[in-house]
């Protein structure tokens, strides 16, 4: 789910688009990019796919739209990281929806770190 944007370009696009959420910054993160506000990571871009930190409610909403949780492969098995869910492609072009989800993702990330 990348809407045709590469990892670095997608991260830069999200930083620009998500300005209403706060002072969003990005940095390298496991071969991709982490997006943070005030030191709190609420999103990431890995392999050209954007993911949001999600609580149960946001995860269920994203899943109902066809999203999937972040996964990676180890030598022994596939690991599912249920805390991060892919942003559906169509939402990458809906600034209002994306900003709302990002606000919710930031709240989820802050709540998880408490």
C-alpha distances in whole Angstrom, upper triangle without the diagonal:
4,6,8,9,11,11,14,14,11,13,16,14,14,17,19,17,18,21,23,22,24,24,21,21,19,20,19,18,18,17,14,15,17,17,20,23,26,25,23,20,17,14,13,10,11,10,8,5,7,9,12,16,17,20,21,20,17,16,17,16,12,13,15,12,10,9,10,12,11,13,15,18,22,25,26,23,19,19,17,16,17,17,13,11,7,7,6,5,9,10,9,12,14,16,18,16,14,17,18,16,16,20,20,18,20,23,21,21,25,26,25,27,30
4,5,6,7,8,11,10,7,10,13,11,11,15,16,15,16,20,21,21,23,23,19,19,17,18,18,17,18,16,13,14,15,16,19,22,25,25,23,19,17,14,12,9,10,9,6,5,7,10,13,17,18,22,23,23,19,18,20,19,15,16,18,15,14,12,13,14,13,15,17,20,23,26,27,25,21,21,19,19,19,19,15,13,9,8,8,6,10,10,8,11,14,15,18,16,14,17,19,16,16,20,20,18,20,24,23,22,25,27,26,28,31
4,6,9,11,13,11,9,12,14,11,12,16,16,14,16,20,21,21,24,24,21,21,19,21,21,21,21,19,16,17,18,18,21,24,27,27,25,22,20,16,15,12,14,12,9,9,10,13,15,19,20,24,25,24,21,20,22,20,16,18,19,15,15,14,16,17,17,19,21,23,27,30,31,28,25,24,23,22,22,22,18,16,12,10,9,5,8,9,7,8,12,14,17,15,13,17,19,17,17,21,22,20,22,25,25,25,28,29,29,30,33
4,7,10,12,10,9,12,14,12,14,17,17,16,19,21,24,24,25,25,22,22,19,21,20,21,21,18,16,17,19,19,23,25,29,28,27,24,22,18,16,13,14,12,8,10,12,15,18,22,23,27,28,28,24,23,25,23,20,21,22,19,18,17,18,20,18,20,21,23,27,29,31,29,25,25,24,24,24,24,20,18,14,13,12,9,11,13,10,11,15,17,20,19,17,20,22,20,20,24,25,23,25,28,27,27,30,32,31,32,36
4,7,8,6,5,9,10,9,11,14,14,14,16,19,21,21,23,22,19,18,16,17,17,18,18,16,13,13,16,16,20,22,26,25,24,21,20,16,14,11,12,10,7,9,10,14,17,20,22,26,28,27,24,23,25,23,20,22,23,20,19,17,19,19,18,20,20,23,26,29,31,29,25,25,24,23,24,23,19,18,14,13,13,10,13,13,10,12,15,16,19,19,16,18,21,19,19,22,23,21,23,26,26,25,28,30,29,30,34
4,6,5,6,8,10,10,12,14,15,16,18,20,23,22,23,22,19,17,15,15,14,15,16,13,10,11,14,15,19,22,25,24,23,20,19,16,13,9,10,8,5,8,10,14,17,20,23,26,28,28,25,24,26,25,22,23,25,22,21,19,19,19,17,19,19,21,24,26,29,27,24,24,23,22,23,23,19,18,15,14,15,13,16,16,13,15,18,19,22,21,18,20,23,21,20,23,24,22,23,27,26,25,28,30,29,29,33
4,5,5,6,9,10,11,12,14,15,16,19,22,21,21,20,16,15,11,12,10,11,12,9,7,8,11,12,16,19,22,21,20,17,16,13,10,6,7,6,4,7,8,12,15,17,20,24,26,27,23,22,25,24,21,22,25,22,21,18,18,18,15,16,16,19,22,24,27,25,22,21,20,19,21,20,16,16,13,14,15,14,17,17,13,16,19,19,22,21,17,19,22,20,18,21,22,19,20,24,23,22,25,27,26,26,30
4,5,5,6,9,10,11,13,14,15,17,20,20,20,18,15,13,10,10,9,11,13,10,8,7,11,12,15,18,21,19,20,17,17,14,11,8,9,10,8,10,11,14,16,19,22,26,28,29,25,24,28,26,23,25,28,25,24,21,21,21,18,20,19,22,24,27,29,28,25,24,23,22,23,22,19,19,16,16,18,16,19,18,15,17,20,19,22,22,18,19,22,21,18,22,23,20,21,24,24,22,25,28,27,26,30
4,5,5,6,9,10,11,12,14,16,19,19,20,18,15,14,11,13,13,15,16,14,11,10,13,13,16,19,22,21,21,18,18,15,13,10,12,12,9,11,11,15,17,20,23,26,29,29,25,25,28,26,23,25,27,24,23,21,22,22,20,21,22,25,27,30,32,30,27,26,25,24,25,23,20,19,16,15,17,15,17,16,13,14,17,16,20,20,17,18,21,20,18,21,23,21,21,25,25,23,26,29,28,28,32
4,5,5,6,9,10,10,12,14,17,17,18,17,14,13,11,13,13,14,16,14,10,9,11,11,15,17,20,20,19,16,15,12,10,7,10,10,7,8,8,11,13,17,19,23,25,25,21,21,24,22,19,21,23,20,20,17,18,18,17,19,20,23,26,29,30,28,25,24,22,21,22,20,17,16,13,12,13,12,14,13,9,12,14,14,17,17,13,15,18,16,15,18,20,17,18,22,22,21,23,26,25,26,29
4,5,5,6,9,10,10,13,16,15,15,14,10,9,7,9,10,11,14,12,9,7,8,8,11,14,17,16,16,13,12,9,8,6,9,11,9,9,8,11,12,15,18,22,24,24,21,21,24,22,19,22,24,22,21,18,19,18,16,19,19,23,25,28,30,28,25,23,22,20,21,19,15,15,13,13,15,14,16,15,11,14,16,14,17,17,13,14,17,16,13,16,18,16,16,20,20,18,21,23,23,23,26
4,5,5,6,9,10,11,15,15,15,13,10,9,8,10,12,14,17,15,12,10,11,10,12,14,17,17,17,15,15,12,11,10,13,14,12,13,11,14,15,18,21,24,27,27,23,24,27,25,22,25,27,24,24,22,22,22,20,23,23,26,29,32,34,32,29,27,26,24,24,22,19,19,17,15,18,16,18,16,13,14,16,14,17,18,14,15,18,17,15,18,20,18,18,21,22,20,22,26,25,25,28
4,6,5,6,8,10,13,14,15,14,11,11,11,14,15,17,19,18,14,12,13,11,14,15,19,19,19,17,15,13,12,11,14,15,12,12,11,14,15,18,20,24,26,26,22,22,25,23,20,23,25,22,22,20,21,21,20,23,24,27,30,33,35,33,29,28,26,24,24,22,19,18,16,13,15,13,15,13,9,10,13,11,14,15,12,12,16,16,13,16,19,17,18,21,22,21,23,26,26,26,29
4,5,5,6,9,11,11,12,12,9,10,9,13,14,15,18,17,13,11,11,8,11,12,16,16,16,13,12,9,10,9,13,15,12,11,9,11,11,14,17,20,23,22,18,19,22,20,18,21,22,20,20,18,19,19,18,21,22,26,28,32,33,31,28,26,24,21,21,19,16,15,13,11,14,13,14,12,8,10,12,10,12,13,9,9,13,12,10,13,15,13,14,17,18,17,19,22,22,23,26
4,6,5,7,10,10,10,9,6,6,7,11,13,15,18,18,14,11,10,7,9,10,13,14,14,12,12,10,11,11,15,17,15,14,12,13,13,15,18,21,24,24,20,22,25,23,20,24,25,23,24,21,22,21,20,23,24,28,30,33,35,33,30,27,26,23,23,20,18,18,16,14,17,17,18,15,12,14,15,12,14,15,12,11,14,14,11,13,16,14,14,17,18,17,19,22,22,22,25
4,6,6,9,10,11,10,8,9,11,14,17,19,22,21,17,14,14,11,13,13,16,17,17,16,15,14,14,14,18,20,17,17,14,16,16,18,21,24,27,26,22,24,26,24,22,25,27,24,25,23,24,24,23,26,27,31,33,37,38,36,33,31,29,26,26,24,21,20,19,16,18,17,17,15,12,13,13,11,13,15,12,11,15,15,13,15,18,17,16,19,21,20,21,24,25,25,28
4,6,8,9,11,11,9,12,13,16,19,20,23,22,18,16,15,12,13,13,17,18,18,16,14,13,14,14,18,20,17,16,13,15,14,17,19,22,25,23,20,21,24,21,19,23,24,21,22,20,22,22,22,25,27,31,33,37,38,35,32,30,28,25,25,22,19,18,17,14,16,15,15,12,9,10,10,7,9,11,8,8,11,12,10,12,15,15,15,18,19,19,21,23,24,25,27
4,5,6,7,9,7,10,12,15,18,19,22,22,18,15,13,10,11,10,14,15,14,13,11,11,13,14,18,20,17,16,13,14,12,14,16,19,22,21,17,19,22,20,18,22,23,21,22,20,22,21,21,24,26,30,32,36,37,34,31,29,26,23,23,20,17,17,16,13,16,16,16,13,11,12,11,8,9,11,8,6,9,10,7,9,12,12,11,14,16,16,17,20,21,21,23
4,5,6,6,6,10,12,16,19,20,24,24,20,17,15,12,11,10,13,15,15,15,13,14,16,17,21,23,20,20,16,17,15,17,19,22,25,23,20,23,25,23,22,25,26,24,26,24,25,25,24,28,29,33,35,39,40,37,34,32,29,26,26,23,20,21,20,17,20,19,19,16,14,15,14,11,12,13,11,8,12,13,10,11,14,14,13,16,18,17,18,21,22,22,24
4,6,8,9,13,15,19,22,23,26,27,23,20,18,14,13,11,14,16,16,16,14,15,18,19,23,25,23,21,18,18,16,17,19,21,24,22,19,22,24,22,21,25,26,24,26,24,26,25,25,29,31,35,37,40,41,39,35,33,30,27,26,23,21,21,20,18,20,20,20,16,15,16,14,10,10,12,11,7,9,12,10,9,13,14,12,14,17,17,17,20,22,22,24
4,7,7,11,14,17,20,21,24,25,21,18,15,11,10,8,11,13,12,13,11,12,15,17,21,24,22,20,16,16,13,14,15,17,21,19,16,19,22,20,19,23,24,22,24,22,23,23,22,26,28,32,34,38,38,36,33,30,27,24,23,19,18,18,18,16,19,20,20,16,15,16,15,11,11,12,10,7,8,10,7,6,10,10,8,11,13,13,13,16,18,18,20
4,6,9,13,16,19,20,24,24,21,17,15,11,9,6,8,11,11,12,12,13,16,18,22,25,23,22,18,18,15,16,18,20,23,22,19,22,25,23,22,26,27,26,28,25,26,25,24,28,29,33,35,38,39,37,34,31,29,25,25,21,20,21,21,19,22,23,23,19,18,19,18,15,14,16,13,10,12,13,10,9,12,12,10,12,15,14,14,17,19,18,20
4,6,10,13,17,18,22,23,20,16,14,10,8,6,7,10,11,12,12,13,15,17,21,24,22,21,18,18,16,17,20,22,25,25,22,24,27,26,24,28,30,28,29,26,27,26,25,28,29,33,34,38,39,37,34,31,29,26,26,22,21,22,22,20,23,24,24,21,19,20,20,16,17,18,16,13,15,16,12,12,15,15,12,15,17,15,15,19,20,19,21
4,7,10,14,15,19,19,16,12,10,7,6,5,8,9,10,10,10,10,12,14,17,20,18,18,15,15,13,14,17,20,23,23,20,22,25,23,22,25,27,25,26,23,24,22,21,24,25,29,31,34,36,34,31,28,26,23,23,20,18,19,18,17,20,21,22,18,16,18,18,15,16,17,14,12,14,14,10,11,14,13,11,14,16,14,15,18,19,18,20
4,7,11,12,16,16,14,10,8,6,5,7,9,9,10,9,11,11,11,13,16,19,17,17,15,15,14,15,19,22,25,25,22,23,27,26,23,26,29,27,27,24,24,23,21,24,24,28,29,32,34,32,29,27,26,22,23,20,18,19,19,18,21,22,23,20,18,20,20,18,19,20,16,15,18,17,13,15,17,15,13,16,18,15,16,20,20,19,21
4,7,9,13,13,10,6,5,5,6,9,11,10,11,9,11,9,9,10,12,15,14,15,12,13,14,15,18,21,25,25,22,22,26,25,23,25,28,26,26,23,22,21,18,21,21,24,26,29,31,29,27,24,23,20,22,19,16,18,17,17,20,20,22,20,17,20,21,18,20,20,17,16,19,18,14,16,18,15,14,18,18,16,17,21,20,19,22
4,6,10,10,8,5,5,7,8,11,13,11,12,10,12,11,9,10,12,15,15,15,14,15,15,16,20,23,26,27,24,24,28,27,25,27,30,28,28,24,23,21,19,20,20,23,24,27,29,28,25,23,23,20,22,19,17,19,19,19,22,22,25,23,20,23,24,22,24,24,20,20,22,20,17,19,21,18,16,20,20,17,18,22,21,19,23
4,7,7,6,5,6,9,11,15,16,14,14,12,14,12,10,9,10,12,13,14,14,15,16,17,21,24,27,28,25,24,28,28,25,27,30,28,27,24,23,20,17,18,17,20,21,24,26,25,23,21,21,19,21,19,17,19,18,19,22,22,25,23,21,24,25,24,26,25,22,22,24,22,19,22,23,19,19,22,22,18,20,23,22,21,24
4,6,5,5,5,9,11,15,16,13,13,11,13,11,8,9,8,11,13,13,13,13,14,15,18,21,24,26,23,22,26,26,23,24,28,26,25,22,20,18,14,15,14,17,18,21,23,22,20,18,18,15,18,16,14,16,16,18,21,22,25,23,21,24,25,24,26,25,21,22,24,21,18,21,21,18,17,21,19,16,19,21,19,18,22
4,5,7,9,13,15,18,20,17,16,13,15,13,10,10,8,10,13,13,14,14,16,16,19,22,25,27,24,22,26,27,23,24,28,27,25,21,19,17,13,13,11,13,14,17,19,18,17,15,16,14,17,16,14,17,17,19,22,22,26,24,22,26,27,27,29,27,23,24,26,23,21,23,24,20,20,23,21,18,21,23,21,20,24
4,7,10,13,16,20,22,19,19,16,17,14,11,9,7,8,10,12,13,14,17,18,21,24,27,28,25,24,27,27,24,25,28,27,25,22,20,18,14,14,12,14,15,18,21,20,18,17,18,16,19,19,16,18,17,19,21,21,25,24,21,24,26,26,28,27,23,25,27,24,22,25,25,21,22,25,24,21,24,26,24,23,27
4,7,10,13,17,19,17,16,13,14,11,7,5,5,7,8,9,10,11,14,15,19,22,24,26,23,21,25,25,21,22,26,24,22,19,18,16,13,14,13,16,17,20,23,21,19,17,17,16,18,17,14,15,14,15,18,18,21,20,18,21,23,22,25,23,20,21,23,20,18,21,22,18,19,22,21,18,21,24,22,22,25
4,7,10,13,16,14,13,10,11,9,5,5,7,9,10,10,9,10,12,14,17,21,23,24,21,21,24,24,21,22,26,24,23,19,19,17,14,16,15,18,20,23,25,24,21,19,19,16,18,16,13,15,14,15,18,18,21,19,16,20,21,20,22,21,18,18,21,18,15,18,19,16,16,19,19,16,19,22,20,20,23
4,6,10,12,10,10,6,8,6,4,7,9,12,12,12,10,10,10,11,15,18,21,22,19,19,22,22,19,21,25,23,23,19,18,16,14,16,16,19,21,24,26,24,21,19,18,15,17,14,12,14,14,14,18,19,21,19,17,20,21,19,21,20,16,16,18,16,13,16,16,13,13,16,15,13,15,18,16,16,20
4,7,10,9,8,6,6,5,6,8,11,15,14,13,10,10,9,10,14,17,20,21,18,18,22,21,19,21,24,22,23,19,19,17,15,18,19,23,24,28,29,27,24,22,20,17,18,15,12,14,14,14,17,18,20,17,15,18,18,16,18,17,14,13,15,14,10,12,14,11,10,14,14,11,13,17,16,16,19
4,6,6,5,4,6,7,9,12,15,18,17,16,13,12,11,11,14,17,20,21,18,19,23,22,20,23,26,24,25,21,21,19,18,21,21,25,26,30,31,29,26,23,22,18,19,15,14,16,16,16,20,21,23,19,18,20,20,18,19,19,15,14,16,14,11,12,13,11,8,12,13,10,11,14,14,13,16
4,5,5,7,8,10,12,15,18,22,21,19,16,15,13,13,15,17,21,21,19,20,24,23,22,25,27,26,27,24,24,22,21,24,25,28,30,33,34,32,30,26,25,21,21,17,16,18,19,18,22,23,24,20,19,21,21,18,18,18,15,13,15,14,10,10,13,11,8,11,13,10,10,14,15,13,16
4,6,8,10,13,15,18,21,24,24,23,19,18,16,15,18,19,23,23,21,23,26,26,25,28,30,29,30,27,27,24,23,26,27,30,31,35,36,34,32,28,27,23,23,19,19,21,22,22,25,27,28,24,23,25,24,21,22,22,19,17,18,17,14,13,15,14,10,12,14,11,10,14,15,13,15
4,6,9,12,13,16,19,22,22,21,18,17,15,14,17,19,22,23,21,22,26,26,24,27,30,29,29,26,25,23,21,24,24,27,28,32,33,31,29,25,24,21,21,18,17,20,21,21,25,26,28,25,23,26,26,23,23,23,20,18,19,18,15,15,16,14,11,13,14,11,10,14,14,11,14
4,6,9,11,15,17,21,21,19,16,14,12,10,13,15,19,20,18,19,22,22,21,23,26,26,26,23,22,20,18,21,22,26,26,30,31,29,26,23,21,18,18,14,14,17,18,19,22,24,26,22,21,24,24,21,21,21,18,16,17,15,12,12,13,10,7,10,10,7,7,10,10,9,11
4,6,8,11,14,17,17,16,13,11,9,8,11,14,17,18,16,16,20,20,18,21,24,23,23,20,19,16,15,18,19,22,23,27,28,26,23,20,18,15,15,12,11,14,15,15,19,21,23,20,19,22,22,20,20,19,16,15,16,14,11,12,12,9,7,10,10,7,9,12,11,10,13
4,7,11,13,17,16,14,11,9,6,5,8,11,15,15,13,13,17,17,15,18,20,20,20,17,16,14,13,17,19,22,24,28,28,26,23,20,17,14,13,10,9,11,12,12,16,18,20,17,16,19,18,17,17,16,13,12,13,10,7,9,9,6,5,8,8,6,8,11,10,11,14
4,7,10,13,13,11,7,5,4,6,9,13,16,16,13,13,17,16,14,16,19,18,18,14,14,12,11,15,16,20,22,26,27,24,21,18,16,13,13,10,8,9,9,10,14,15,17,14,13,17,17,15,17,15,11,12,13,10,8,11,11,7,8,12,11,9,12,14,13,14,18
4,6,10,10,8,6,5,7,8,12,15,18,19,16,15,19,18,15,17,20,19,18,15,14,12,10,13,14,17,19,23,24,22,19,17,15,12,13,11,8,10,9,10,14,15,18,15,14,17,18,17,19,17,14,15,16,13,11,14,15,11,12,15,14,12,15,17,16,17,20
4,7,6,5,4,6,9,11,14,18,20,21,18,17,20,20,16,18,21,19,18,14,14,13,10,13,13,17,19,22,24,22,19,17,16,14,15,14,10,11,9,10,13,13,16,15,13,16,18,17,20,18,14,16,18,15,13,17,17,14,15,19,17,16,19,21,20,20,24
4,5,5,7,8,11,13,16,20,22,23,20,18,21,21,17,18,22,20,18,15,13,12,9,10,10,13,16,19,21,19,16,15,14,13,15,14,11,11,10,12,14,15,18,17,15,19,21,20,23,21,18,19,21,18,17,20,20,17,18,21,20,18,21,23,21,22,25
4,6,9,11,14,17,19,23,24,25,22,20,23,23,19,20,23,21,18,16,14,14,11,11,11,13,16,19,21,19,16,16,15,15,17,17,14,14,11,13,15,14,18,18,16,19,21,22,24,23,19,22,24,21,19,23,23,20,22,25,23,21,25,27,25,25,29
4,7,10,13,16,19,22,24,25,21,20,22,22,18,19,22,19,17,15,14,15,12,13,14,16,19,22,24,22,19,19,18,17,18,18,14,13,11,11,13,11,15,15,12,15,18,19,21,20,17,19,21,19,18,21,22,19,21,24,23,21,25,27,25,26,30
4,7,10,13,15,19,20,21,17,16,19,18,14,15,18,16,14,11,11,11,9,11,13,16,19,22,23,21,17,17,15,14,15,15,11,10,7,8,9,9,13,13,11,14,16,17,19,17,14,17,19,16,15,19,19,16,18,21,20,19,22,24,22,24,27
4,7,10,13,16,18,18,15,14,17,16,12,14,17,15,14,11,11,11,9,12,14,18,21,24,25,23,19,18,15,14,14,13,9,8,6,6,9,9,12,11,9,13,14,14,16,14,11,13,15,12,11,15,15,12,14,18,16,16,19,21,20,21,24
4,7,9,13,15,15,12,11,14,14,10,12,15,14,13,10,9,8,7,11,13,17,20,23,24,21,17,15,13,11,11,9,6,5,4,6,9,11,14,12,11,15,15,15,17,14,11,13,14,11,10,13,13,10,12,15,13,12,16,17,16,18,21
4,6,10,12,13,9,9,12,12,10,12,15,14,14,11,11,9,9,13,16,20,22,26,26,23,20,17,14,11,10,8,5,5,6,7,10,13,15,12,12,15,15,15,15,13,10,11,11,8,7,10,9,6,9,11,10,9,13,14,13,15,18
4,7,10,11,9,8,12,13,11,13,16,16,16,13,12,10,10,14,16,20,22,25,25,23,19,16,13,10,9,6,5,7,9,10,14,16,18,15,16,19,18,18,18,15,13,13,13,9,8,10,8,5,7,9,7,6,10,11,10,12,15
4,6,8,5,5,9,10,9,11,13,14,15,12,11,10,11,14,17,21,23,27,26,23,20,17,14,11,8,5,6,7,10,11,14,17,18,15,16,20,18,18,18,15,13,14,12,9,9,11,8,5,9,9,6,8,11,10,10,13,15
4,6,6,6,9,10,11,12,14,16,17,14,14,12,14,17,20,23,25,28,28,24,21,18,15,12,9,7,9,10,13,14,17,20,21,18,20,23,21,21,20,17,16,16,14,11,12,12,8,7,10,9,5,8,11,9,9,12,14
4,6,5,6,9,10,10,12,14,15,14,13,12,15,17,21,23,25,29,28,24,21,18,15,13,9,9,11,11,14,15,17,21,21,19,21,24,22,23,21,18,18,18,16,13,15,15,11,11,14,12,9,12,14,12,12,15,16
4,5,5,6,9,10,11,13,15,13,14,14,16,19,23,26,28,32,31,27,24,21,18,16,12,11,12,12,14,15,16,20,20,17,20,22,20,20,19,15,16,16,13,11,13,13,10,10,13,12,10,13,15,13,14,17,18
4,5,5,6,8,10,11,13,11,12,12,14,18,21,24,27,30,30,26,23,20,17,14,11,10,10,9,11,11,13,16,16,14,16,19,17,17,16,12,12,13,11,8,10,11,7,8,11,11,9,12,14,13,14,17,18
4,5,5,6,9,10,11,9,9,8,11,14,18,21,24,27,26,23,19,17,13,11,8,8,8,6,9,10,12,16,17,15,17,20,18,19,18,15,14,16,14,10,12,14,11,10,13,13,10,13,16,15,14,17,19
4,6,5,6,9,10,9,10,10,14,17,20,23,26,29,28,24,21,19,15,14,11,11,12,10,12,12,13,17,17,16,18,21,19,20,19,16,16,18,15,12,15,16,13,13,16,16,13,16,19,17,17,21,22
4,5,5,7,9,9,11,12,15,18,22,25,28,31,30,27,23,21,18,16,13,13,13,10,11,11,11,14,14,12,15,18,16,17,16,12,13,15,13,10,13,14,12,12,16,16,14,17,19,18,18,22,23
4,5,5,7,5,8,9,12,15,19,22,25,29,28,24,21,19,15,14,12,12,10,7,8,7,8,11,12,10,13,15,14,16,15,12,11,14,13,9,12,14,12,11,15,16,14,16,19,19,18,22,24
4,5,5,5,6,8,12,14,18,21,24,27,26,22,19,17,14,14,11,12,11,8,9,10,9,13,14,13,16,18,17,19,19,15,15,18,16,13,16,18,15,14,18,19,16,18,21,21,20,23,25
4,5,7,9,12,15,18,21,24,27,30,29,26,22,21,17,17,14,16,15,11,12,12,10,14,14,13,16,18,17,19,19,15,16,19,17,14,17,19,17,17,20,20,18,21,24,23,23,26,28
4,6,9,12,15,18,21,24,27,31,30,26,23,22,18,18,16,16,15,11,10,9,7,10,10,10,13,15,14,17,16,13,13,17,15,13,16,18,16,16,20,21,19,21,24,24,24,27,29
4,7,10,13,15,18,21,25,27,27,23,20,19,16,16,14,16,14,10,9,9,7,10,11,12,14,16,16,19,19,16,16,19,18,15,18,20,18,18,21,22,20,22,25,25,24,27,30
4,7,10,12,15,18,22,25,25,21,17,16,13,13,11,13,10,7,5,7,6,9,11,11,13,16,16,18,18,15,14,17,17,13,15,18,16,15,18,20,17,19,22,22,21,24,27
4,7,9,12,15,18,21,21,17,14,13,9,10,9,11,9,6,6,9,9,12,14,14,15,19,19,21,21,18,16,19,19,15,17,19,17,15,19,20,17,18,22,22,20,23,25
4,6,10,13,16,19,19,15,12,10,7,6,5,7,6,4,6,10,11,14,17,16,17,20,21,22,22,19,17,19,19,15,16,19,16,14,17,18,15,15,19,19,17,19,22
4,7,11,13,17,17,14,10,8,6,5,7,8,6,6,7,11,13,15,18,17,17,21,22,22,23,20,18,20,20,17,16,19,18,14,17,19,16,15,19,20,17,19,22
4,7,10,13,13,10,7,5,4,6,8,11,9,9,10,14,16,18,21,20,20,24,25,26,27,24,22,24,24,20,20,23,21,18,21,22,19,18,22,22,19,21,25
4,7,10,11,9,6,5,7,8,12,13,12,13,13,17,19,20,24,23,22,26,27,28,30,27,24,26,27,23,23,26,24,21,23,25,22,20,24,24,21,23,26
4,7,8,6,4,6,9,11,14,16,15,16,17,20,22,23,27,27,26,29,31,32,33,31,28,30,31,27,26,29,28,24,26,28,25,24,27,28,24,26,29
4,5,5,6,7,11,13,16,18,18,19,20,23,25,27,30,30,29,33,34,35,36,34,31,33,33,30,29,31,30,26,28,30,27,25,28,29,25,26,29
4,6,8,10,14,16,20,22,21,23,23,27,28,30,33,33,32,36,38,38,40,37,34,37,37,33,33,35,34,30,32,34,30,29,32,32,29,29,33
4,7,9,13,16,19,21,21,23,24,27,29,30,34,34,33,37,38,39,40,37,35,37,37,33,33,36,34,30,32,33,30,29,32,32,28,29,32
4,6,10,13,16,18,18,19,20,24,25,27,31,30,30,34,35,36,37,34,32,34,34,30,30,33,31,27,29,31,27,26,30,29,26,27,30
4,7,10,13,15,15,16,17,20,22,24,27,27,27,30,31,32,34,30,28,30,30,27,27,29,27,24,26,28,24,24,27,27,23,25,28
4,6,9,12,12,13,15,19,21,23,26,25,25,29,30,31,32,28,26,28,28,24,24,26,24,21,23,24,21,20,23,23,20,21,24
4,6,9,9,10,12,16,18,20,23,22,23,26,27,28,28,25,23,25,25,21,21,23,21,18,20,22,18,18,21,21,18,20,23
4,6,6,8,11,14,17,20,22,21,21,25,25,25,26,23,21,22,22,18,18,20,18,15,17,18,15,14,17,17,14,16,19
4,6,7,10,13,16,19,21,20,20,24,24,24,24,21,19,21,20,16,17,18,16,13,16,16,13,13,16,15,13,16,18
4,7,10,13,16,19,21,19,19,23,22,22,22,19,17,18,17,14,14,15,13,10,12,13,9,9,12,12,10,12,15
4,7,9,13,15,18,16,16,20,20,20,20,17,15,16,16,12,12,14,12,9,12,13,10,10,14,14,12,14,18
4,6,9,12,15,13,13,17,17,18,18,15,13,15,15,11,12,14,12,10,13,15,12,13,16,17,15,18,21
4,6,9,12,10,11,14,15,16,17,14,12,15,15,11,12,15,14,12,15,17,15,15,19,20,18,21,24
4,6,8,7,7,11,11,12,13,11,8,12,12,9,10,14,13,11,14,17,15,16,19,20,20,22,25
4,6,5,7,10,10,13,14,11,10,13,14,11,13,16,16,14,18,20,18,19,23,24,23,25,28
4,5,5,8,9,12,14,12,11,14,16,14,15,18,18,17,20,22,21,22,25,26,26,28,31
4,5,6,7,10,12,10,10,14,14,13,15,18,18,18,21,23,22,23,26,27,27,30,32
4,5,5,7,9,7,6,10,11,10,11,14,15,14,17,19,19,20,23,24,24,26,29
4,6,7,10,9,7,10,12,11,11,15,16,15,17,20,20,20,23,25,25,26,29
4,6,9,9,8,11,13,13,14,17,18,18,20,22,23,23,26,27,28,30,32
4,6,6,6,9,10,11,12,14,16,16,18,20,21,22,24,26,27,28,31
4,6,5,6,9,10,10,12,14,15,16,18,20,21,22,24,25,27,29
4,5,5,6,9,10,11,13,14,15,17,19,20,21,23,24,26,28
4,6,5,6,9,10,11,12,14,16,16,18,20,21,22,25,26
4,5,5,6,9,10,10,12,14,15,16,18,20,21,22,24
4,5,5,6,9,10,10,12,14,15,16,18,20,21,23
4,5,5,6,9,10,11,12,14,16,17,18,20,22
4,5,5,6,9,10,10,12,14,15,16,18,20
4,5,5,6,9,10,10,12,14,15,17,19
4,5,5,6,9,10,11,12,14,16,17
4,5,5,6,9,10,10,12,14,16
4,5,5,6,9,10,10,12,15
4,5,5,6,9,10,11,13
4,5,5,6,9,10,11
4,5,5,6,9,10
4,5,5,6,9
4,5,5,7
4,5,5
4,6
4
